Amino acid sequence: MLFASNNKQHSITSNINCKRALLTTLSALTLFATHTHVHAQTVTVSSPDKKILVSLTDDGDRPEYKVSFNGQDAVLNSRLGLVFQSLGEFGSGFEIKSSDIESSSTRWQQPWGEREWVLDQHNKLTTTFSNGTYEFTLEFKTFDDGIGFRYTVPKQASLADVTSLNIINELTEFSVPDAHNATAWWIPGRGWNRYEYLYNTTSVNKVDRAHTPFTYKLKSGTHLSIHEAALTDYAAMVLDQRRDGTLKADLTPWSDGILVKTAPGFTTPWRTIQIADKATGLLNSDLILNLNEPNKLGDVSWVQPGKYVGIWWGMHLNENTWGSGEKHGATTSETKRYMDFAAKYGFDGVLVEGWNIGWDGSWFHNGDVFSFTKPYDDFDIDAVSEYGASKNVRLIGHHETSGSVTNYRNQMSDAYDLYKKHDVTQIKTGYVADGGDIKRIDENGITRHEWHDGQFMVNEYLHSVTEAAKRGISINTHEPVKDTGLRRTYPNWIAREGARGQEFNAWGTPPNNPEHTAILPYTRMLSGPMDFTPGIFDLAPKGLDAVNRVQTTLTKQLALYVVLYSPIQMAADLPRNYVERLDAFQFIQDVPTDWSESIAVAGEIGDYVAFARKDRASEDWYLGALTDESPRKVVIKLDFLGADKQYQAQIYRDGDKANWEANPYDYVIETKTVTAKDELSLSLASSGGTAIRFKAL
């Protein structure tokens, strides 16, 4: 055993709130080098709390890593490497040339988010591999809530004449111990759809190809979720199972089959593994955000969280149409009516879908006909904007591309300028197209079909965000590439869809089932905010026996505002349905969308979840709890509340006879005085929920 001490003291400049320098003294870390043959080495790095240990080795003549948690295997020996079309494999035949370990502890402030201040405390292992001709670097960061690692192929003398590199394979693996007895929650990767599937619950060895976040629970009780962070100028990763339990990075290709087109000096996205001893530990993780770069936009005070209503649900119910005609939803008069409702009940904006030329006919299949600057004759954008300004209600823009991204890019500058002229500060963009059917026109005028999560579209989505930022506009992307924490770097990327949302309850086959929103927090929501569009009060517009209906109780719809985080929440139902139940609607009016703190206080994946969140603008706390099809009692300790304070708990709960199938409208609203020393026993009906405002007294 060769023992090499690396106990040097380093000084690192940290940035708190982008203003104040902090000197951090590195903790003493130990670098081990174990020789099993002449050149084999193993280097290790632990998390700050020592519970996570990463080992990186070149034993076996190739880079491999493994991860332990609390002294038990979390990830078995797993392969690493990249394969280039012109250079071959960067993996086999490469040995560890050098390693360095550093440590850092900083806090940084979110302009908006689940919490205002985020702790970034990690140890970093940087290791250079060489085969004598080429070099590449692997960088591991270990946090108390998981790990991230990424590749860098730096500029180097041996690549001085190389101007482009094509990646044709990424060899990264995640080897799951005892895969037959590990439970996974997953959706298919790279199917006909984007991400809009109901989740499968299977053993890990039954997984085929899966999107990330990919969440699983080992037999030991350890919870893990594989994802990626800071996905820019690279193909998104799905997981392809090879041998049982060996999940391989499978990058989404270009239309010509190349995975990534790059050049020397590139760095990949972070491959991430969130690790916790219980399910709520995953929910309280900041790993993905911490692995993204700080804000690049400067002053982003113009990015405003809030709540909105919109001309949207009526089209899904076939009460209105997106296209023009006698049932057209996006008319001047209808928009003004929604603006009146928004002003009366305290909403910030009105989303209007279907206002622009292109919705008539088969818009899903003909995105080339959309104009993003020309309204239908019955929609006067000048009059609507002026009317909204008089009511202090902003128009929320909408652009549907139907996947014809070249048509959208060609009009993007003019379209964003038009919205800026009318003081539109948020745009919902849509990319409705089947998987692999994004339409672009290349430089030769040839039509190519790309994936939503290939490198081309990764760059296209970000282009729309940066162009919008130049005009003080935020983007809410639907049918997006998955979130990887880029909202930290580009805070105007305010929300995304990227999962089965509320609209599937209107026409989906099947609609969302009761466990869907009890799985989302532990899977999709680990990546970032989702525009799920909660708040449906008419849960069965076609009757309780209809296939297409909302499979929840009414108070579960209220709980979604706290459980499924978004800085822009929609009250998605028709205004008339809220007027009929103004007592329950009060919670939607009250609940904020920007938080100073968020804590997952209870839950198990696919069964139930409870979140407590503190309003950033007051001393009030809010709690949302929901369950799957099984009714259950959940006891919540209120120790998250402020000490030595009293609160009025305004409780919206399922009634004693409530259940989603036959009696979804049975609810009770009650109040009681509580403190941090109390606890509440919540009775959740079948697919039910509880929503509580803790108003500080």
N, C-alpha and C positions, 0 to 999 in steps of 0.2 A: 504494500500500500504506500503510494507516494502522497505525502501530505504537503500541500502548499498553502501557506497562510496569506490571506489577502485582506489584512486588517488595517488598511490605510484609511486615514480620515480625509474625507473629501468635503469641500464646501460647494453647496449648490444654491443658486439663486432661485427662490420660489416667488411666485406672483400671487398676491392676495388681492382680489378685486381689481386686478390689472394695474395696481398703483404702488403697493407697498412691498419692498424687498424684504425677504426673510432668509436668514442664514440657517441652513439645516445641516446638522452634523450627522454623518452617516453612521448607522449602527455597524458594529463589527460583524462581518459575514465571512464564512469559510468556504473556500474553493477546494473541492476534492478532485484529485486525479487518480483514477484507478487503472492500473495497467493489467489487462488480461492478455494482451500481446504487445509487441514492441511499441506500437503507436496508439493503441486504444486509450481513450480518455473518457472520463465521466465528470461532468461539472453539474453542480446542484445550486438551486436557489430556493429559499422558502418565503412564504408570506410573512408579513410583519408579525402576525400572531403565532407563527410557527406551525399552524395546523395544516397548511398546504406545502408540499414539497415537490418541486419539479427536478427531474434528473434528465440531463441531455448528454448523449453519448455518441461516439463514432465507432463503438464496438460493432463488429459484424461488417465493417468496411462501408458503413453508411450512417447518416444521421438518424437517430431515433430519440424519442423522449417518452417519459412516463410521469404520471402524477399520482401522488398519494394524498389522502385526506384523513386526518386523525389517525395516522399510522396504518391505514388500510388502502389497498389499491383503489384508485378512482379511475385512472386511465392506464391500461397496460402498455407495454412497449409498442410504440406507434411510429411508423415511418414518416420521414420528412424529405422534401426535395421538390425541384422543378425540372421540367423537361422542355428544352427549346428546339425548335425546328432545325436551326442551323448549328447549334452548339452541343446538342445532345443533353444528357442528364447532368444536372447539378444535384448530386446526392451520392450515389454509389461511387466509391473511389475518393471521396472527399474526407479529409480528416480535420480535427480541431487544430487550428493554428494558434489561436489566442482567445482568452476570455477575460471579461471585466465585469465586476459587480458594483452596483451603486444602489443608493437608497434615497427616497424622497418622501416628504410629507408636506402637503400644501392644502389650502382651502381655496375654492373659487366660487364665484357667485353667478347664478343663472339669472338672466333677465326675466325669465318666466320659467315655470316648471313645477314638478312635483314637490321640490324643496328649493329654498332660496340658496342655501350654502351646501356645497358638496365637498366632502373630504376625499382627497386623492393621496393615499398613502400606499406606497408599493416599494418592492425591491426589483431591480432590473438586472438581468443577466444578458450581456451582449457577447456573442460568440462568433468568431470568424472561422469559416471552413475553407480549405484549399485543397486542390488536387495537383498543385505545382504549376498549373497554368492559369486557372481561373479561381476567383474567390467569390464567396457570398456570405452574408451575415444573417444570423438568426438572433432576434431580440425577444426575450421573454420578460414580461412584467407579471409579478405575482402580487395580488391583493388579498385581503382577508376574505373577499367574496368571490375569488376566482382568478383566472389567469388569462393573459392574452399573449400571442406570439405572432411574429411576422417576419417575412424575408426581405432582404435588400440585396440587390445586385449592383454594387457601386461601379462608377466609372473606374477603369483600371487600364494599365498599359496594354494588356493582352486583348482588350476590346476597343482600342483606340480607333480602329478603322471600321468598327461596327456602328451603324446608324439606326438599325432597327432590330428588334428581337420579337419573335413569335413564340408564345408559350403554347405548347400542344398538350401539356399534361401537368397537373399539380399532384404531387405524390402524398400530400398530407393525409394522415389517417388519425382516427380516433378509435382506439380499441377498447371496447366495453367489457369489463369483467363479468363473467357469469351472465351472458346476454339472454339466456333462456329464462332466467329468473329476474330480469330487470324489466320494468314496465315503462313503455314509451307513449308519449302523446304527440301525434305527428299528422301532417298533411302531405299529400303527394308532391314531389318536386318535379318541375318541368312537365306538367301534364297539359291537357288542352286548355285548362283554366290558368289563371294567374296564381292567386293564393286563396281563392274563395271556395274553400271546402269545409265540410264538417270534419272534426278531428277523429282520427283513429286512436283507439287505445289497445295496444298489443304488447307482447313481449318484444324486446329490442331485436331479437333474431328474426322476427316476422316482418320487419321493416324492409321495404324495397328501396325506393329513392325518395328522400324527404327534404322538404324545405326546412330552413332554419328561421327562427329559433326552434331547435329540436330538443325537447325536454324529456328527461327520463329519471327514474328512481331505481337505485340499486337495491338488492335484497337487504343490504345492511341498513337501509334507510337514508343513505346519502342521496341528495337531489342534485342533478346537474342539468345544464342547458348549453348546447353548442350553438354558436352563432358567429357573427363577424362584426367588426367595428370599422368605421371610417372607410366605407366602400366608395372609392373614387377612382376613375380611370382604370377599372379592372372589371372582370366578369364576376357576377355573384356566384356564391358557392351553394350548391345543394349537396346532400350526403347520399352516397351510393353504397349500399351494403355489399361487400364482397364475401369473404368468409363470415360465418356467423359472428356478429359482434364487431366486425371490422368495418367501420364507416369511413369511406374515402371521400375526400374533397372532389367534387365533380363540377367543374366550372362551366357556366352556360356559354355556348359557342356563338360566334358570329355566323352569318349565313354561309360563309365560305368554309366553316369548320374550324378556323383558328379560334383559340380560346381567348387569348389576350395579345393585343398588338402594342408593343412598348419599345423601350430603348434602354441601353445601359444607364444606370443611375436611378432605376425605379425601386419603389418600395410597395409591397403588397398591402392589402387591408389586414387588419389584425384578425386572426382566428381566435375565438374566445370560448372559454368554458367557465360558466358560472357554477359555483359549488356551494352547497349549504347543507346543514344537517337536518333541516326541515323545509317544508314547502314555502313557508313565509319568508325564509331567508333569501330565496330567489327573488321575491317581490321587493325586498328592501335593498337590492343590489344597485350600485351606481357604476358597475364595471364598464358597461358599453359607453356611457358618457365620458368616463375618465380616459378612455382610450382614443378619444377624438381630440382634434386640435381646438384651441380656444377660438373664440369669436373672431372672424376675419372681416366683419362688416362695420366695425366701429360702433358709433352710436346707433342703437336699435330701439330707442324709446318709441319709435313709430310702430313697432310690432306690438299689437294690443290684443291680449286674450279677451274673451268675452263669450256671449251666448247669442244665438241667432234663431230665427224662424225662416221658413222658406217655401217657395212654390216648388214642391218636390214630391211629397207623399201622394198628392192627388193624382199625379201621373202614374205612379206605381199602382194605385187603386183603380186606374182607368176612369177616374172622374174628370181628368183633364188630359190633354195631349201635349207632347213636346212640340210637335209641328203645328203649323197654322191651321185655322179653321174655327168652327163655332165652339169647340171645346178647348181652344188654345188656353193654356194656363198662364203663360208669360205675357200678359197684357198690361197696359198702363194702369187700367182701373183695378185689376186684381193686385198688382204690386202695391198700389197706394193703399188698398184695403189691408194687406199684410203689414204695411208700414204703420198704419193706424193701430193695429193690434200690438205690434212690437213696441211702439211708443207708450201705449197704455200700460203694458205689463213689464216694461223695463228691459227689453231686449235691444242689443246693440245694432243688429243688422238684419237684412232680409236677403236671402239667397234667391236668385231668379235663374231657373234653368229653362232653356228653350226660347230665349229672346232673339237669337241671331239666326240669320238665313242658313239653312242646311238641314233642318230637322225633318222636313217633309220626306215621305217615302222611306226607303230602307237605310236610315242614317247609320245603323250599326255596320253596314257593309260598304258605305260610300262616304268615308270621311273627307275625300277630296273636295266635296261640294261645300263644306263649311266655310262661311265667312265669319271672321271674328271682329269685324267692324261694322257690319251692316245689319240693323235690326229688322224684324218683321214690321209691317206697316202699323200693327196695333200695339207696338211697344215704342214709346217715346223716351229714349234714355235721358234726354235733357230734362224733360218734365219730371221724370221719376227721381232723378238725382236732386233736383231742386226741392221737390216735395219731401224727400228724405232728410235733406239738410234742415228744413224747417221743423222737422219732428225730432231732430237729433238721432236719426236712424240712418245708418249707412247702407248703400247698395253693396251687396257682396257679389262679385263677378263670377262668371262661370264660362269655361271653355271646354267643350267636348271635342276630342280629336278623332274619335273612332280609330285610333291607332295610325292615322295618316300623319306622321310626325313631320315630314317635309313640308306638307301644306301648312301645318301649324308654325313651324320655324319661319317660313317665308313671310308670315303675317304677324309674327310675335311682337316685333317692335311697334308696329302701328296699333296692334290690339292693346298692348300694355300702355301705350301713350294715350289711347282713348280712355281707358279706365283711370289713368292718373288725372286726366282732364276733369273727370267727374268725381274725383276724390274717393275712388274705390281703393281700399287698402288691403283687401283680401280677395284672392281668386281661388275658386275650386276648379282644378283641372281634371279632365277625365281622359283615359286611354283605353276605352272599351275595345278590346280585340282579343280573339282567342290566342292562347299561348303560341308563340312562334309566328304570329301574324301581324306584328308591327310593321307598317309599310314605310319604307324610305326610298328615295330616289337618289342613286349614287351620282358621282361626278360625271359619269358617262350617260346619265339619263336612264339608267336601267333600274327597274323596280327590284328591291331586295326586301326580304321578309326576315325580321329579327325578333328576338325574344324580349319580353319586358325587362328581364334581368341580365341581359348580355351587356358587354362593355359599351356598345354603341348607345344603348338606352340609359345605362348608368350615367353616361356623360350628357345625354340629352335632357334627362330630368334635372340634373344639376345646372345645366345651361338656363333652363327656364327659371330656376330659383335665383340665380345670380343676375339675370336680366331684370327680373321683377324687383330685386333689391335696389337696383339703380334708380327705381321710381318710387321707392318707399312702399312696396307691395309685398304682402306675404302670400305664400302658396300652400294650399291644402290639396295634395295630390291624391287622386283616386285612380284605381288600377295602377298602382305605383310599383317601382322597385321597392323591396323591403327596406324598412328603416334600419339604419346601422349607427344611429347616434349623431348624424350630421347636423341636427338642430343645434348642437353646441357650437359648431363652426359657422353655420349659416342659420341664425336664429329666426329668420323669416320663413324657414321651412317648418311651418307651424303645426302641421298635422298631415297624416296620410290615412289612407284606408288600408288596403293590404290584408284583408281577411273578409270573411262572410259577415256583412253588415245587416242592418235592420231590413233593407229592401227585400231580402230573401223571404221574409215573413209574408210579404204581399203576393209573391208569385213563384217562390222557389219550390223546387221538387227534390227533396222535401224542404219545408221551412226549417229555420234554426231550431234545434231541439233544446230541451231544458238544460242540458249540461254544457251547451256551447259557451255560454258566458261564464260558466264555472271553470272552463279550460282556458279561455282566452287570456286571463291575467297571468297565467303560468307559462304561456307560449308566446303568442303574437305580441302581447303587451310588454314583454321583457325588452323588446327592441325599441319601443317609444310610443308616443301618443297615437291614438286611433280615432278617426272620425266615424264612430259606429252609428251615430244618429239615434240616440235613445228617446224615451219619453212618449211612446205610443199609449194613448188612453183608450181608444176604441180598439180593444184587443182582438175583436172578432167581427169585422165589418160585414162578413158574409155569414155570420152565425157561428155558434160554438162548435158545431159539428163539421164546419168547413175544414178542408185540408190546409188552405192558406189562411193562417191566423197567427197571432203572436202567442207563443207557448210559455207565457209567464203570467204571474199576477200583476196587478197594477203597481203595487209597491216595489216589486222587483224592477220595474221600469224606472222608478225613482232612484233605487239603489245604484243603477248603472251609472248615474252621473258622478258618483264618488268612486266606484270600483274601476270603471274603464276610463282611464285618464285621457283627457284632451284639453288643451287650453282654449279651444273653441268648440263648445258644446251646442248641439242643435236641439230645440224643442221640435221634434220631427212631425208630430201629428197635425191634423187640420185644426185651425183655430177654434172651430165650433166645439170640438171635443174637449178642449181645455175649459171653455166657458161653462160646460155642463158639470165640471168637477173642479171648481176653483179652489176648494179646500185642499185637495191634493196637489193642484197646480202651484200652490204657494211654495212648495219645496223647490220646484224648478226655478221659480223666480228668485229664491233666496240663495241657492247653492252657487258658490263662486267657481271659477275655473283656473285660478292661479293660487298656488299654495306656498306657504313658508315651510311646511313639513308634511311628510306622508309616511305612514307606518302601517304595514300589513300586520294586523293583530291576531288573525286566526285564519285557518284554511287548510284544505287538502286538495290536491290537483283533481279537477273534474267533479269534486263533491261540493265544496263551498268555499267562500272567501269573505273576509271582512277587512275593510280598509278604514283607517282614521286619517283625516287630513285637516290641517290648520289653515284657515284663510290667511292669505298674505296681508290683507288690508284691515284685519280686525283681530280680536282675541278669540273669535268663534272657531269651534271645531265642527267637523261633519263626519258622519260615519255611514258607510254603505255596506250591507251584508246581503249575500244572496246564496241560494242553494240550487242544486240540480233537481231532478224529479223527486227526490226523497225529502220529505219534511224532516226538519231536525231542530233541536234546541242548541243554541250556541251561547255560552257565557262569555261576556266581554268585560275584562277589567278596564276601568276608566283611568288608569294611571298615566295615560298620555295627556290628560287634561292638566291645566296649570295648577300647581300647588297653591293652597290657601285661597282658592277662588271657588265661587259657586256658579253653576250654570243651569239655565233652564233647558232641559232636554225636550225638544219638540220632536216627537216620535211618530213616524208614519209606518205602520206595520200591517201585516196580514191579519185579517179577522180570524176568529176561531174556526170558522167554517170555510175559509178560503182554500182553494186549490186551482191550479192553472186550467184544468180541463173543464170543470163544471161551474166553478164559482170564482172567477178571477178578480171580480170587482169588490169582493168583501175586504174592506180595509178599515183600520181604526187610526184616528189621530188623537194623541194624548200628550200631556206635558207632565213633567216632574222635575224637581230640583235635585241636582246631583253634584258630587265633588269627585276629585281624583281618587278618593278612598273607596268609592262605590264600585259596584259591578252591575251589569244589566244582563238578564237572561232573555235572549231573543228567540222567539218561536217563529221559525220560517216555514211557511206552507210549501206544498209541492210546487217546485219552480217559483218559489216566493222570495220575498226580500224585505228588508227593513232599511229605512233611511232616517237619519237623525241629524237635526241641527242642535248643537250644544251652544246656546247663546250665552255669552259671558254676562253675568249680572254685576 
